[in-house]
Amino acid sequence: MIVTNCSHCVRSQREMSRDVSNSKEELPQTFTVKYLGSREAKGLWGIKHTRGPVDSLVSAAKTPGATPLPMMSLTVTSEGCTLYSPTSNLLRRPFPIEVISYGVQDLLYTRVFSMIVVRDAGDPRNPFECHGFVCESRQSARRLTYCLAAAFQEYSRRVRAAGLGAPRRDRVWDPPKFAIDLRTPEEIEAEMRTDSEA
């Protein structure tokens, strides 16, 4: 399932609310992760835009002689995600909900959660960056995905309450679009097989 607030969404807000509510994920939640790093992504959302970056990040982490990935904490709140070292306040990286466009549990590396972030600085032709995190378990990666979905849902409520959901002609700016893929890795893989057979 893909959760999104964009006008061309594939799932309705009602379906999103039901699925996220059924997950019973309360915010905030903190996850112990190993931060894989980030790579440029080619698009705003979709597993096709996380596949290459995740493969590259995992490959770099598995390279003989690579620096071991440090244990980090990733806290998800209704305001976004914050990556930090539990032993030092020096290493802290915020990801405001407004800049996160997509999140998914990887279908090949099921302990990996990745998200696409829209950068303010950098190449204006390709402002997308994919961040990867190795979770403690497959279930932890799944819970992290549901927590981000709950954060997106809360953000969507705030945007609507602020009147930013008005028709495009009445707005000065468009609120950011985001998506979260809540399908299991098996469901994503089955759909990709079906698409490639067509």
Summary of the structure (lengths in Angstrom):
residues: 198
radius of gyration: 16.6
end to end distance: 20.5
largest distance: 55.7
contacts: 610
relative contact order: 0.22
helix: 35%
strand: 31%
